[in-house]
Amino acid sequence: MIEIDAGAMRARPWLGVAPPVMESAPRPDPAARWLDLLRADDVSLDELFA
């Protein structure tokens, strides 16, 4: 088993376990974005493939 010095862990946090990820806003659904763009009247191909 490997011993890890606690002081080294504080100095180099990337050696330890990553902190829990904060709950972020849900990512927009790509299909919903496409449907919204297709429903719009003045959609350019540049907007569709952005």
PyMOL Python script that loads the backbone (N, CA, C, O; Angstrom):
from pymol import cmd

cmd.read_pdbstr("""\
ATOM      1  N   MET A   1       0.849  -1.186   0.000  1.00  0.00           N
ATOM      2  CA  MET A   1       0.000   0.000   0.000  1.00  0.00           C
ATOM      3  C   MET A   1       0.893   1.247   0.000  1.00  0.00           C
ATOM      4  O   MET A   1       1.941   1.278   0.644  1.00  0.00           O
ATOM      5  N   ILE A   2       0.460   2.254  -0.725  1.00  0.00           N
ATOM      6  CA  ILE A   2       1.241   3.488  -0.835  1.00  0.00           C
ATOM      7  C   ILE A   2       0.795   4.458   0.253  1.00  0.00           C
ATOM      8  O   ILE A   2      -0.397   4.720   0.416  1.00  0.00           O
ATOM      9  N   GLU A   3       1.766   4.986   0.996  1.00  0.00           N
ATOM     10  CA  GLU A   3       1.443   5.996   1.999  1.00  0.00           C
ATOM     11  C   GLU A   3       1.517   7.369   1.353  1.00  0.00           C
ATOM     12  O   GLU A   3       2.462   7.676   0.626  1.00  0.00           O
ATOM     13  N   ILE A   4       0.520   8.183   1.622  1.00  0.00           N
ATOM     14  CA  ILE A   4       0.496   9.538   1.073  1.00  0.00           C
ATOM     15  C   ILE A   4       0.547  10.518   2.237  1.00  0.00           C
ATOM     16  O   ILE A   4      -0.258  10.441   3.165  1.00  0.00           O
ATOM     17  N   ASP A   5       1.497  11.432   2.174  1.00  0.00           N
ATOM     18  CA  ASP A   5       1.660  12.439   3.217  1.00  0.00           C
ATOM     19  C   ASP A   5       0.535  13.464   3.114  1.00  0.00           C
ATOM     20  O   ASP A   5       0.293  14.013   2.039  1.00  0.00           O
ATOM     21  N   ALA A   6      -0.156  13.725   4.227  1.00  0.00           N
ATOM     22  CA  ALA A   6      -1.278  14.669   4.214  1.00  0.00           C
ATOM     23  C   ALA A   6      -0.817  16.076   3.858  1.00  0.00           C
ATOM     24  O   ALA A   6      -1.551  16.813   3.199  1.00  0.00           O
ATOM     25  N   GLY A   7       0.388  16.464   4.281  1.00  0.00           N
ATOM     26  CA  GLY A   7       0.901  17.791   3.940  1.00  0.00           C
ATOM     27  C   GLY A   7       1.120  17.935   2.449  1.00  0.00           C
ATOM     28  O   GLY A   7       0.857  18.990   1.873  1.00  0.00           O
ATOM     29  N   ALA A   8       1.604  16.866   1.824  1.00  0.00           N
ATOM     30  CA  ALA A   8       1.801  16.903   0.377  1.00  0.00           C
ATOM     31  C   ALA A   8       0.457  16.989  -0.339  1.00  0.00           C
ATOM     32  O   ALA A   8       0.341  17.614  -1.393  1.00  0.00           O
ATOM     33  N   MET A   9      -0.555  16.352   0.248  1.00  0.00           N
ATOM     34  CA  MET A   9      -1.879  16.404  -0.371  1.00  0.00           C
ATOM     35  C   MET A   9      -2.417  17.831  -0.352  1.00  0.00           C
ATOM     36  O   MET A   9      -3.034  18.282  -1.317  1.00  0.00           O
ATOM     37  N   ARG A  10      -2.178  18.538   0.754  1.00  0.00           N
ATOM     38  CA  ARG A  10      -2.654  19.922   0.820  1.00  0.00           C
ATOM     39  C   ARG A  10      -1.877  20.804  -0.145  1.00  0.00           C
ATOM     40  O   ARG A  10      -2.442  21.725  -0.736  1.00  0.00           O
ATOM     41  N   ALA A  11      -0.599  20.534  -0.307  1.00  0.00           N
ATOM     42  CA  ALA A  11       0.223  21.354  -1.188  1.00  0.00           C
ATOM     43  C   ALA A  11      -0.085  21.073  -2.663  1.00  0.00           C
ATOM     44  O   ALA A  11       0.011  21.962  -3.508  1.00  0.00           O
ATOM     45  N   ARG A  12      -0.457  19.820  -2.956  1.00  0.00           N
ATOM     46  CA  ARG A  12      -0.733  19.441  -4.347  1.00  0.00           C
ATOM     47  C   ARG A  12      -2.083  18.736  -4.404  1.00  0.00           C
ATOM     48  O   ARG A  12      -2.139  17.507  -4.454  1.00  0.00           O
ATOM     49  N   PRO A  13      -3.161  19.497  -4.398  1.00  0.00           N
ATOM     50  CA  PRO A  13      -4.491  18.874  -4.314  1.00  0.00           C
ATOM     51  C   PRO A  13      -4.825  17.995  -5.516  1.00  0.00           C
ATOM     52  O   PRO A  13      -5.699  17.134  -5.420  1.00  0.00           O
ATOM     53  N   TRP A  14      -4.141  18.195  -6.653  1.00  0.00           N
ATOM     54  CA  TRP A  14      -4.462  17.372  -7.827  1.00  0.00           C
ATOM     55  C   TRP A  14      -4.049  15.918  -7.637  1.00  0.00           C
ATOM     56  O   TRP A  14      -4.449  15.053  -8.416  1.00  0.00           O
ATOM     57  N   LEU A  15      -3.242  15.639  -6.595  1.00  0.00           N
ATOM     58  CA  LEU A  15      -2.872  14.249  -6.321  1.00  0.00           C
ATOM     59  C   LEU A  15      -3.997  13.501  -5.615  1.00  0.00           C
ATOM     60  O   LEU A  15      -4.041  12.271  -5.629  1.00  0.00           O
ATOM     61  N   GLY A  16      -4.903  14.254  -4.999  1.00  0.00           N
ATOM     62  CA  GLY A  16      -5.974  13.619  -4.242  1.00  0.00           C
ATOM     63  C   GLY A  16      -7.214  13.408  -5.084  1.00  0.00           C
ATOM     64  O   GLY A  16      -7.188  13.478  -6.313  1.00  0.00           O
ATOM     65  N   VAL A  17      -8.280  13.153  -4.388  1.00  0.00           N
ATOM     66  CA  VAL A  17      -9.560  12.935  -5.061  1.00  0.00           C
ATOM     67  C   VAL A  17     -10.131  14.293  -5.432  1.00  0.00           C
ATOM     68  O   VAL A  17     -10.058  15.239  -4.649  1.00  0.00           O
ATOM     69  N   ALA A  18     -10.691  14.385  -6.615  1.00  0.00           N
ATOM     70  CA  ALA A  18     -11.263  15.647  -7.069  1.00  0.00           C
ATOM     71  C   ALA A  18     -12.460  16.012  -6.188  1.00  0.00           C
ATOM     72  O   ALA A  18     -13.204  15.134  -5.752  1.00  0.00           O
ATOM     73  N   PRO A  19     -12.640  17.296  -5.931  1.00  0.00           N
ATOM     74  CA  PRO A  19     -13.800  17.701  -5.127  1.00  0.00           C
ATOM     75  C   PRO A  19     -15.086  17.398  -5.886  1.00  0.00           C
ATOM     76  O   PRO A  19     -15.070  17.328  -7.115  1.00  0.00           O
ATOM     77  N   PRO A  20     -16.186  17.220  -5.188  1.00  0.00           N
ATOM     78  CA  PRO A  20     -17.440  16.919  -5.886  1.00  0.00           C
ATOM     79  C   PRO A  20     -17.827  18.072  -6.809  1.00  0.00           C
ATOM     80  O   PRO A  20     -17.631  19.240  -6.474  1.00  0.00           O
ATOM     81  N   VAL A  21     -18.362  17.742  -7.937  1.00  0.00           N
ATOM     82  CA  VAL A  21     -18.753  18.760  -8.917  1.00  0.00           C
ATOM     83  C   VAL A  21     -20.062  19.389  -8.457  1.00  0.00           C
ATOM     84  O   VAL A  21     -21.005  18.697  -8.073  1.00  0.00           O
ATOM     85  N   MET A  22     -20.096  20.699  -8.504  1.00  0.00           N
ATOM     86  CA  MET A  22     -21.318  21.393  -8.098  1.00  0.00           C
ATOM     87  C   MET A  22     -22.416  21.084  -9.105  1.00  0.00           C
ATOM     88  O   MET A  22     -22.150  20.894 -10.292  1.00  0.00           O
ATOM     89  N   GLU A  23     -23.640  21.036  -8.625  1.00  0.00           N
ATOM     90  CA  GLU A  23     -24.764  20.808  -9.536  1.00  0.00           C
ATOM     91  C   GLU A  23     -24.866  22.023 -10.448  1.00  0.00           C
ATOM     92  O   GLU A  23     -25.018  23.153  -9.982  1.00  0.00           O
ATOM     93  N   SER A  24     -24.782  21.782 -11.732  1.00  0.00           N
ATOM     94  CA  SER A  24     -24.874  22.893 -12.669  1.00  0.00           C
ATOM     95  C   SER A  24     -26.236  22.849 -13.353  1.00  0.00           C
ATOM     96  O   SER A  24     -26.985  21.879 -13.236  1.00  0.00           O
ATOM     97  N   ALA A  25     -26.526  23.907 -14.054  1.00  0.00           N
ATOM     98  CA  ALA A  25     -27.794  23.956 -14.783  1.00  0.00           C
ATOM     99  C   ALA A  25     -27.804  22.843 -15.823  1.00  0.00           C
ATOM    100  O   ALA A  25     -26.766  22.531 -16.407  1.00  0.00           O
ATOM    101  N   PRO A  26     -28.955  22.248 -16.057  1.00  0.00           N
ATOM    102  CA  PRO A  26     -28.995  21.177 -17.057  1.00  0.00           C
ATOM    103  C   PRO A  26     -28.603  21.703 -18.429  1.00  0.00           C
ATOM    104  O   PRO A  26     -28.942  22.827 -18.798  1.00  0.00           O
ATOM    105  N   ARG A  27     -27.892  20.885 -19.170  1.00  0.00           N
ATOM    106  CA  ARG A  27     -27.447  21.305 -20.495  1.00  0.00           C
ATOM    107  C   ARG A  27     -28.642  21.310 -21.444  1.00  0.00           C
ATOM    108  O   ARG A  27     -29.512  20.444 -21.350  1.00  0.00           O
ATOM    109  N   PRO A  28     -28.688  22.271 -22.348  1.00  0.00           N
ATOM    110  CA  PRO A  28     -29.804  22.303 -23.292  1.00  0.00           C
ATOM    111  C   PRO A  28     -29.762  21.085 -24.213  1.00  0.00           C
ATOM    112  O   PRO A  28     -28.693  20.622 -24.611  1.00  0.00           O
ATOM    113  N   ASP A  29     -30.922  20.591 -24.535  1.00  0.00           N
ATOM    114  CA  ASP A  29     -31.031  19.427 -25.409  1.00  0.00           C
ATOM    115  C   ASP A  29     -30.737  19.869 -26.840  1.00  0.00           C
ATOM    116  O   ASP A  29     -31.411  20.769 -27.341  1.00  0.00           O
ATOM    117  N   PRO A  30     -29.744  19.264 -27.524  1.00  0.00           N
ATOM    118  CA  PRO A  30     -29.433  19.682 -28.893  1.00  0.00           C
ATOM    119  C   PRO A  30     -30.620  19.498 -29.835  1.00  0.00           C
ATOM    120  O   PRO A  30     -30.821  20.309 -30.740  1.00  0.00           O
ATOM    121  N   ALA A  31     -31.403  18.447 -29.636  1.00  0.00           N
ATOM    122  CA  ALA A  31     -32.560  18.224 -30.514  1.00  0.00           C
ATOM    123  C   ALA A  31     -33.579  19.343 -30.339  1.00  0.00           C
ATOM    124  O   ALA A  31     -34.189  19.782 -31.314  1.00  0.00           O
ATOM    125  N   ALA A  32     -33.769  19.807 -29.105  1.00  0.00           N
ATOM    126  CA  ALA A  32     -34.718  20.899 -28.865  1.00  0.00           C
ATOM    127  C   ALA A  32     -34.232  22.174 -29.548  1.00  0.00           C
ATOM    128  O   ALA A  32     -35.035  22.943 -30.076  1.00  0.00           O
ATOM    129  N   ARG A  33     -32.923  22.395 -29.538  1.00  0.00           N
ATOM    130  CA  ARG A  33     -32.366  23.580 -30.206  1.00  0.00           C
ATOM    131  C   ARG A  33     -32.645  23.524 -31.700  1.00  0.00           C
ATOM    132  O   ARG A  33     -33.045  24.520 -32.303  1.00  0.00           O
ATOM    133  N   TRP A  34     -32.430  22.341 -32.299  1.00  0.00           N
ATOM    134  CA  TRP A  34     -32.695  22.186 -33.731  1.00  0.00           C
ATOM    135  C   TRP A  34     -34.165  22.427 -34.035  1.00  0.00           C
ATOM    136  O   TRP A  34     -34.496  23.109 -35.004  1.00  0.00           O
ATOM    137  N   LEU A  35     -35.049  21.870 -33.213  1.00  0.00           N
ATOM    138  CA  LEU A  35     -36.483  22.050 -33.465  1.00  0.00           C
ATOM    139  C   LEU A  35     -36.868  23.518 -33.357  1.00  0.00           C
ATOM    140  O   LEU A  35     -37.654  24.012 -34.164  1.00  0.00           O
ATOM    141  N   ASP A  36     -36.322  24.221 -32.367  1.00  0.00           N
ATOM    142  CA  ASP A  36     -36.614  25.650 -32.235  1.00  0.00           C
ATOM    143  C   ASP A  36     -36.135  26.411 -33.460  1.00  0.00           C
ATOM    144  O   ASP A  36     -36.836  27.294 -33.954  1.00  0.00           O
ATOM    145  N   LEU A  37     -34.938  26.077 -33.961  1.00  0.00           N
ATOM    146  CA  LEU A  37     -34.416  26.767 -35.138  1.00  0.00           C
ATOM    147  C   LEU A  37     -35.247  26.443 -36.378  1.00  0.00           C
ATOM    148  O   LEU A  37     -35.492  27.317 -37.210  1.00  0.00           O
ATOM    149  N   LEU A  38     -35.680  25.187 -36.502  1.00  0.00           N
ATOM    150  CA  LEU A  38     -36.462  24.807 -37.678  1.00  0.00           C
ATOM    151  C   LEU A  38     -37.844  25.447 -37.661  1.00  0.00           C
ATOM    152  O   LEU A  38     -38.421  25.691 -38.721  1.00  0.00           O
ATOM    153  N   ARG A  39     -38.386  25.726 -36.471  1.00  0.00           N
ATOM    154  CA  ARG A  39     -39.702  26.366 -36.373  1.00  0.00           C
ATOM    155  C   ARG A  39     -39.619  27.854 -36.713  1.00  0.00           C
ATOM    156  O   ARG A  39     -40.623  28.457 -37.092  1.00  0.00           O
ATOM    157  N   ALA A  40     -38.450  28.440 -36.584  1.00  0.00           N
ATOM    158  CA  ALA A  40     -38.300  29.870 -36.875  1.00  0.00           C
ATOM    159  C   ALA A  40     -38.450  30.104 -38.376  1.00  0.00           C
ATOM    160  O   ALA A  40     -38.141  29.231 -39.187  1.00  0.00           O
ATOM    161  N   ASP A  41     -38.924  31.287 -38.730  1.00  0.00           N
ATOM    162  CA  ASP A  41     -39.174  31.592 -40.142  1.00  0.00           C
ATOM    163  C   ASP A  41     -37.901  31.933 -40.899  1.00  0.00           C
ATOM    164  O   ASP A  41     -37.744  31.549 -42.058  1.00  0.00           O
ATOM    165  N   ASP A  42     -37.002  32.642 -40.260  1.00  0.00           N
ATOM    166  CA  ASP A  42     -35.822  33.148 -40.972  1.00  0.00           C
ATOM    167  C   ASP A  42     -34.548  32.481 -40.450  1.00  0.00           C
ATOM    168  O   ASP A  42     -33.712  33.130 -39.820  1.00  0.00           O
ATOM    169  N   VAL A  43     -34.410  31.204 -40.711  1.00  0.00           N
ATOM    170  CA  VAL A  43     -33.242  30.464 -40.240  1.00  0.00           C
ATOM    171  C   VAL A  43     -32.257  30.307 -41.387  1.00  0.00           C
ATOM    172  O   VAL A  43     -32.623  29.870 -42.479  1.00  0.00           O
ATOM    173  N   SER A  44     -31.009  30.666 -41.130  1.00  0.00           N
ATOM    174  CA  SER A  44     -29.982  30.455 -42.143  1.00  0.00           C
ATOM    175  C   SER A  44     -29.260  29.146 -41.851  1.00  0.00           C
ATOM    176  O   SER A  44     -29.311  28.640 -40.730  1.00  0.00           O
ATOM    177  N   LEU A  45     -28.595  28.606 -42.854  1.00  0.00           N
ATOM    178  CA  LEU A  45     -27.841  27.371 -42.648  1.00  0.00           C
ATOM    179  C   LEU A  45     -26.719  27.583 -41.640  1.00  0.00           C
ATOM    180  O   LEU A  45     -26.344  26.658 -40.920  1.00  0.00           O
ATOM    181  N   ASP A  46     -26.182  28.799 -41.590  1.00  0.00           N
ATOM    182  CA  ASP A  46     -25.124  29.092 -40.617  1.00  0.00           C
ATOM    183  C   ASP A  46     -25.639  28.918 -39.189  1.00  0.00           C
ATOM    184  O   ASP A  46     -24.927  28.407 -38.325  1.00  0.00           O
ATOM    185  N   GLU A  47     -26.882  29.347 -38.948  1.00  0.00           N
ATOM    186  CA  GLU A  47     -27.452  29.196 -37.607  1.00  0.00           C
ATOM    187  C   GLU A  47     -27.705  27.728 -37.286  1.00  0.00           C
ATOM    188  O   GLU A  47     -27.498  27.291 -36.154  1.00  0.00           O
ATOM    189  N   LEU A  48     -28.154  26.967 -38.285  1.00  0.00           N
ATOM    190  CA  LEU A  48     -28.449  25.554 -38.050  1.00  0.00           C
ATOM    191  C   LEU A  48     -27.199  24.781 -37.672  1.00  0.00           C
ATOM    192  O   LEU A  48     -27.247  23.906 -36.808  1.00  0.00           O
ATOM    193  N   PHE A  49     -26.075  25.098 -38.314  1.00  0.00           N
ATOM    194  CA  PHE A  49     -24.859  24.323 -38.102  1.00  0.00           C
ATOM    195  C   PHE A  49     -23.859  25.035 -37.201  1.00  0.00           C
ATOM    196  O   PHE A  49     -22.674  24.703 -37.202  1.00  0.00           O
ATOM    197  N   ALA A  50     -24.332  26.011 -36.434  1.00  0.00           N
ATOM    198  CA  ALA A  50     -23.442  26.742 -35.516  1.00  0.00           C
ATOM    199  C   ALA A  50     -23.050  25.851 -34.358  1.00  0.00           C
ATOM    200  O   ALA A  50     -22.306  26.277 -33.475  1.00  0.00           O
TER     201      ALA A  50
END
""", "prot")
cmd.dss("prot")
cmd.show_as("cartoon", "prot")
cmd.util.cbc("prot")
cmd.orient("prot")
